[in-house]
Amino acid sequence: MKPSRLEDQFQFRAGKFLPKLVYGSPTARAFLLCLEAGQGLSPRQDSEEMICYLVRGTAALTIGRETFSASAGDFAAAAAGDIRGIMAEEQCVALWVHISRSREGSG
């Protein structure tokens, strides 16, 4: 994959936001989350590891049973099986990456 500028892909929506897939492989998917204040992903448990890098703005990040205030430049991760979620406190952008175990034998 050639380098690209994430800023060129920022797209905010007043209603429900749509995560934008910026990279995908059998074991990793990277999404760009362009969130308006109050938008986000409700905390939920997931079978994949998650990495989040907050590119712009501020958000409440839920990792496990705790919620943290995060701002641009902050990094967080959740292990497979941990609860995770994000809620924008103001307009923000996050790079949200899911990493799964090798899917050997899958098509």
N, C-alpha and C positions, 0 to 999 in steps of 0.2 A: 504494500500500500504506500503510495506516495504521500509526503507530508501535505497537510492542509491546515488552514487557519480556522479554528473553531468559531471565532467571531463572525466569520462569513456565513455561518450556518445558524446563528441565533435567530429564533422565530418565536415570538410571544403571541399568546392567544388569550383574549379576555375571558372566554368560557373555559371549557375543559382543555387542559394542556395535552399535547401529544409528545411522548418521548421520541426523540429522533435517533435512530440507529446510525452511528457513525463508523462502527466496525463490527464485524461478526465473523466468527469461526466456530468450529464444532465445540470448542471449550471456553470461548470468551466472547462476550458481547458488550460493547461500549455504547451507552446512550447519552445524548445531550439533553438535559432537562432544563428548559427555559421556562421558569416559573414566575407568575405574577404573585404578589402578596396574597397569602391564603391558599395558594395551590400547592399540591404536593402528592406524595405517596403515603397512604396510611400505613402505620407500623404493622408489619406482618412477618411471619416466620418464612424463611426460604431455604431450600436445600442447597443453594449455591453460595459461594463466598461473594462478598460485595466490597468494592472499593469506591469511595466517593471523594472527589476533589472539588471543592467549591471554587469556581472560577470568578464569580462576581456576586456581590450582595451578601445578605445574611439569611440564615435559615436555622430552624430547629431540627437537629438530627437525632433520631432515636436509634440507639445501638444497644441491643440487649434490653435491659429493663430501665435504662437511663436515657434521658433526653438532654442534649447539649446544645448550647448556642454556638453556631459556627459562622465564620465570616470568610470573605474571599481569601484564598491561600490556605485554608484549613483542609486537612486530609483526615479521612476516617475509614475504617474497615470493619466488616462483620464476618465472622466465621460462618461456615455452612451450619444451618440450623438456628442461628441467632435471629432475633427480631431486628428489623431495620425499617426506617422510614425517614421521610424528609418533608418539612413544611416551610414554605417560604415566608419569612417575616417581612420582606420587601422584595422587589423584583430581584431575582437571582438566577444564576446559571450554575449547574452542577454537571460534572462528568461522572456518570454512574456506571460502574463496570461490574458485570456478573462473570464469575469464573466458576466453571464446573469441572468435575473430574473428567478425565479422558473418556470419550464415548466410543470406545473400541467396538468395532463391529457394527456401528450404526451407519446408515447410508448417507 
